[in-house]
Amino acid sequence: MKVDGSHYRTIWYNEEDGVVQIIDQRALPFKLIVEDLPTVDDVALAISEMHVRGAGLIGATAGFGMFLAALENPETIEEQAVKLKATRPTAVNLAWAVDRQLKAINNAQTPLDKQKVAFQTAQDIANEDAAACKKIGEHGLQLIKDIATKKDGPVNILTHCNAGWLAFVDYGTATSPIYAAHEAGIPVHVWVEETRPRNQGASLTAWELQSHGIPHTIIVDNAGGHVMQKGMVDLVLVGSDRTTVTGDVANKIGTYKTALAAKDNNIPFYVALPSSTFDWNLEDGNQIPIEERNPDEVTAITGLHNNEQIKITLSHPNSPAKNYGFDVTPRRLVSGLITERGICNAEKESILNLFPQSLSSGLPPSTRNV
């Protein structure tokens, strides 16, 4: 995507300096900072401390982390894989990317060959992620077109958290159809739920949309139901961090509540995801591990004061807090899944019709040939 006229991906390898580089999302929306990740430890910290976040980007970052591990010491590659997998438990793309790298690296013979194959695999993971997200936009565009033909004025879309290009390598998932509609000349307006506790909607999705020139309005999470009740939402688009083969969806905390409100108001609720986000070995969403993060994210908030980012406390220090990172939206609340191969129902048979070979292998298909 473009920022101030310049094209950016969220992660890339700087061959001249020999480092992986990312956009440090902690500084957004106030500053665009490019951060160097020269070591596996730096990659692990960037994932766990959310310098990068989002299912696809976590996977791509882990892929580059495994490349750095091969550069550092191919003999310790298994240990580094364990370290990277432990950084975030919910997003399935993380383990998928690490396992894909392990298989590729272990099939190579010499240390130099291991490094070469690890680099190519990291690049493939990133490129496939971007290609899949572009396809998701093309398939999801039709949903927006259909709504646009039935109404005057812009198509009003509500989204939760950030499933934009900042959560992937490029294009994003939930935002990809929005960008495609905008480019096609279809007027759209996006309701952006702020997404407490880390405010990825307000700080990241809104920043993306304004950078791209798309009309949008930030609302508090608890206002989502209200704007749906008032007929101000035509479509809900969200992303996913892990989706079962039966269509249950784990996404940022608060997604379930948004889905309930959409169902009650007869508003279509679609989940956009690449095939790498499916957990082909899991049928019950209740079995998805839910990450619990530091309670400080709930009891404090970061903002801009006198042109400096500061952190302030919101609650009494003696009041305990819980910080669940994700919740699970059951398939009965999901109108459909937008993937790089098309749109399917949130049910096993429909999903496997799009990806028939995936259940037996336990791995997502390559997106290079879609």
C-alpha positions in Angstrom: 0.0 0.0 0.0 1.0 3.6 -0.3 1.9 6.1 2.4 2.5 9.7 1.3 2.9 8.4 -2.3 5.5 5.8 -1.4 4.8 2.0 -1.6 5.4 0.0 1.6 5.1 -3.6 2.6 5.0 -4.3 6.3 8.1 -6.4 6.3 11.1 -6.9 3.9 14.7 -7.9 3.8 17.3 -5.2 3.4 20.1 -7.0 1.6 22.5 -4.1 1.7 22.4 -3.9 5.5 21.7 -7.6 6.1 18.7 -7.0 8.3 15.0 -7.7 8.3 13.0 -4.5 8.4 9.5 -3.8 9.6 7.1 -0.9 10.3 7.1 -0.6 14.1 3.3 -0.4 14.6 3.7 0.8 18.2 4.5 4.3 16.9 1.4 4.6 14.7 -0.6 6.7 14.0 1.8 9.4 15.0 5.1 8.3 13.5 6.1 6.0 10.7 9.2 4.2 12.0 11.1 1.5 10.2 12.8 -0.9 12.7 15.7 -3.2 12.0 15.5 -6.8 13.1 19.1 -8.2 12.8 18.7 -11.3 15.0 16.2 -14.1 15.8 15.8 -12.6 19.3 14.9 -9.3 17.8 12.2 -11.0 15.7 10.8 -12.9 18.7 10.6 -9.7 20.7 8.9 -7.9 17.8 6.2 -10.5 17.6 5.6 -10.9 21.4 5.6 -7.2 22.1 3.5 -6.4 19.0 5.9 -4.3 17.0 4.2 -6.4 14.4 0.8 -8.1 14.8 -1.9 -9.6 12.7 -2.1 -13.3 11.6 -0.5 -13.0 8.2 2.3 -10.6 9.3 3.1 -12.7 12.3 3.6 -15.7 10.0 5.7 -13.7 7.5 7.8 -12.3 10.4 8.4 -15.8 11.8 9.4 -16.9 8.3 12.1 -14.2 8.2 13.0 -15.1 11.7 13.8 -18.6 10.6 15.9 -17.3 7.8 17.9 -15.3 10.4 18.2 -18.4 12.5 19.8 -20.2 9.5 22.2 -17.3 9.0 23.2 -17.4 12.7 23.6 -21.1 13.2 21.8 -23.8 11.3 22.6 -26.3 14.1 20.3 -24.5 16.5 17.4 -24.2 14.1 15.1 -26.4 16.1 15.6 -24.4 19.3 15.0 -21.2 17.5 11.8 -22.6 16.0 10.5 -23.4 19.5 11.4 -19.9 20.6 9.5 -18.3 17.8 6.4 -20.5 18.2 6.1 -19.5 21.8 5.8 -15.8 21.1 2.0 -15.7 20.3 -0.2 -18.8 20.8 -3.5 -17.9 19.0 -2.5 -17.0 15.5 -2.1 -20.3 13.5 0.0 -18.6 10.8 3.0 -18.4 13.2 3.4 -22.2 13.7 2.5 -22.8 10.1 5.3 -20.5 8.8 7.9 -21.9 11.3 7.0 -25.5 10.3 7.1 -24.7 6.6 10.6 -23.3 7.1 11.8 -26.2 9.2 10.7 -28.6 6.5 12.5 -26.6 3.8 15.7 -26.1 5.8 15.9 -29.7 6.9 15.7 -30.8 3.3 18.8 -28.8 2.4 22.2 -30.3 2.9 25.0 -27.7 3.4 24.8 -24.6 5.7 24.9 -22.4 2.6 22.0 -24.3 1.0 20.0 -24.1 4.2 20.5 -20.3 4.2 19.5 -20.0 0.6 16.4 -22.1 0.9 15.4 -20.3 4.1 15.6 -17.0 2.4 13.6 -18.1 -0.6 10.9 -19.7 1.7 10.7 -16.5 3.7 10.2 -14.5 0.5 7.6 -17.0 -0.8 5.6 -16.8 2.5 5.6 -13.0 2.2 4.7 -12.9 -1.5 2.0 -15.5 -1.2 0.4 -13.6 1.7 0.3 -10.4 -0.4 -1.1 -12.3 -3.4 -3.8 -14.0 -1.3 -4.9 -10.7 0.2 -5.2 -9.1 -3.2 -7.4 -12.0 -4.3 -9.5 -11.7 -1.2 -10.1 -8.1 -2.2 -11.2 -9.1 -5.7 -13.7 -11.7 -4.4 -15.0 -9.5 -1.6 -15.5 -6.6 -4.0 -18.6 -8.3 -5.4 -20.4 -8.2 -2.0 -19.9 -4.4 -1.9 -21.0 -4.0 -5.5 -24.2 -5.9 -4.8 -25.0 -3.6 -1.9 -24.1 -0.5 -3.8 -26.6 -1.3 -6.6 -29.5 -1.4 -4.1 -29.0 1.9 -2.3 -28.2 5.6 -2.7 -25.1 7.0 -1.0 -22.0 5.1 0.2 -21.9 1.5 1.3 -21.4 1.6 5.1 -19.0 -1.0 6.3 -18.1 -1.7 10.0 -14.8 -3.4 11.0 -13.2 -4.4 14.2 -9.5 -4.3 15.1 -7.1 -4.1 12.2 -7.2 -6.6 9.4 -5.6 -4.2 7.0 -2.3 -4.3 5.2 -0.6 -3.6 8.5 -1.8 -7.0 9.7 -0.5 -8.7 6.6 2.3 -8.1 4.1 0.1 -6.0 1.8 -3.5 -5.2 1.0 -4.9 -6.8 4.2 -8.0 -9.1 4.4 -11.0 -7.2 5.8 -9.8 -4.0 4.2 -8.8 -5.5 0.8 -12.4 -5.5 -0.6 -12.8 -1.9 0.7 -9.6 -0.8 -1.1 -10.8 -2.6 -4.2 -14.2 -0.9 -4.1 -12.6 2.5 -3.6 -10.4 1.9 -6.6 -13.4 0.8 -8.6 -15.2 4.1 -7.9 -17.8 2.7 -5.5 -18.4 5.2 -2.6 -17.7 3.6 0.8 -17.6 4.7 4.4 -16.1 2.7 7.1 -17.1 2.6 10.8 -13.9 1.8 12.7 -14.4 0.3 16.1 -11.5 1.5 18.3 -10.8 -2.0 19.6 -9.7 -1.7 23.2 -7.5 -2.4 24.9 -4.7 -1.7 22.4 -6.9 0.4 20.0 -5.7 -1.1 16.8 -8.8 0.1 15.1 -8.4 3.7 16.1 -4.6 3.8 15.7 -4.0 1.5 12.8 -7.1 0.9 10.6 -8.1 4.6 10.7 -4.5 5.6 9.8 -4.5 3.2 6.9 -7.9 4.5 5.6 -7.0 8.1 5.9 -3.6 7.4 4.2 -5.6 5.9 1.3 -8.2 8.6 1.2 -11.2 6.5 2.3 -14.0 8.1 4.3 -14.2 6.6 7.8 -15.4 7.4 11.4 -13.9 6.0 14.6 -16.4 4.8 17.2 -16.0 3.2 20.6 -16.5 -0.5 20.5 -19.8 -0.3 22.5 -21.3 2.0 19.8 -21.1 -0.7 17.1 -24.5 -2.1 18.1 -26.1 1.3 18.1 -25.1 2.2 14.6 -26.3 -1.2 13.4 -29.7 -0.6 15.1 -30.0 2.8 13.4 -29.6 1.3 10.0 -26.2 2.9 9.5 -24.3 -0.3 8.7 -24.7 -2.4 5.5 -21.9 -4.9 6.0 -19.5 -6.1 8.7 -16.0 -7.2 7.6 -13.5 -8.6 10.0 -10.4 -10.7 9.9 -9.3 -13.9 11.7 -6.3 -15.1 13.7 -7.4 -18.8 13.5 -10.4 -20.4 11.8 -11.4 -24.0 12.3 -12.1 -26.3 9.5 -15.8 -26.1 10.5 -15.9 -22.3 10.3 -15.5 -21.1 13.9 -13.5 -17.9 14.0 -11.0 -16.6 16.6 -10.4 -12.9 16.2 -9.5 -9.9 18.3 -11.5 -9.7 21.6 -14.9 -8.0 20.9 -15.5 -9.7 17.5 -18.0 -12.1 19.0 -20.1 -9.2 20.4 -20.0 -7.4 17.1 -21.2 -10.6 15.4 -24.1 -10.9 17.8 -25.2 -7.4 17.1 -24.9 -8.0 13.3 -27.0 -11.1 13.6 -29.7 -9.4 15.6 -30.0 -6.6 13.0 -29.9 -8.8 9.9 -26.6 -7.4 8.8 -24.2 -9.7 6.8 -21.1 -10.6 8.8 -18.2 -11.8 6.7 -14.7 -12.9 7.8 -11.8 -12.4 5.4 -8.8 -14.7 5.7 -6.1 -16.4 3.6 -5.9 -20.2 3.7 -2.9 -20.0 5.9 -5.2 -18.9 8.8 -7.3 -22.1 8.7 -6.5 -24.7 11.3 -7.1 -27.8 9.3 -6.7 -30.0 12.3 -9.3 -28.3 14.5 -13.0 -28.6 14.4 -14.2 -27.0 17.6 -13.5 -23.3 18.2 -13.7 -23.8 21.9 -10.3 -25.6 21.6 -8.5 -22.6 20.2 -6.0 -21.3 22.7 -6.9 -17.8 23.8 -3.9 -15.6 24.6 -4.0 -13.7 27.8 -1.8 -10.6 27.7 -0.4 -8.3 30.3 -3.2 -6.6 32.3 -1.3 -3.3 31.9 -2.8 -3.0 28.5 -6.2 -2.8 30.1 -5.3 -0.6 33.1 -3.2 1.9 31.1 -3.4 3.6 27.7 -0.9 5.2 25.3 -1.5 8.5 23.5 0.1 11.7 22.3 0.9 14.6 24.6 3.0 17.6 23.6 4.1 15.7 20.6 5.4 12.8 22.7 3.8 9.4 23.1 3.1 8.8 26.8 1.4 6.1 28.9 -1.2 7.0 31.5 -2.9 4.8 34.1 -6.7 4.4 33.8 -7.6 2.5 37.0 -6.7 2.2 40.7 -3.4 0.2 41.1 -5.1 -2.2 43.5 -7.9 -3.2 41.0 -7.0 -6.4 39.2 -7.6 -6.8 35.4 -7.8 -9.6 32.9 -6.7 -9.1 29.3 -8.1 -11.7 27.0 -6.6 -11.1 23.5 -9.2 -13.0 21.4 -12.6 -14.5 21.4 -14.3 -17.0 19.2 -17.3 -16.3 17.0 -19.2 -19.5 16.3 -19.9 -20.3 12.7 -23.7 -19.8 13.1 -23.1 -16.1 13.3 -20.8 -15.9 10.2 -22.5 -15.1 6.8 -19.4 -16.3 4.9 -15.7 -16.6 4.6 -13.8 -14.6 2.0 -10.7 -16.4 0.9 -8.2 -16.1 -1.9 -10.1 -18.9 -3.7 -13.5 -17.3 -3.3 -16.3 -17.0 -0.8 -17.6 -20.0 1.0 -20.0 -20.8 3.9 -18.7 -21.1 7.4 -19.1 -24.9 7.4 -16.8 -27.8 6.8 -18.2 -29.0 3.5 -18.2 -25.6 1.9 -14.6 -24.8 3.1 -13.3 -28.1 1.8 -14.9 -27.6 -1.5 -12.6 -24.7 -1.9 -9.6 -26.4 -0.4 -10.1 -30.2 -0.9 -6.6 -31.3 -0.3 -6.0 -29.4 2.9 -7.7 -31.8 5.4 -5.5 -34.7 4.6 -2.3 -32.8 4.7 -3.1 -30.6 7.7 -1.4 -27.7 5.8 -2.8 -24.9 3.7 -2.3 -25.1 0.0 0.2 -22.8 -1.7 -1.5 -19.6 -2.9 1.1 -19.1 -5.7 -1.1 -20.8 -8.2 -4.5 -19.3 -7.4 
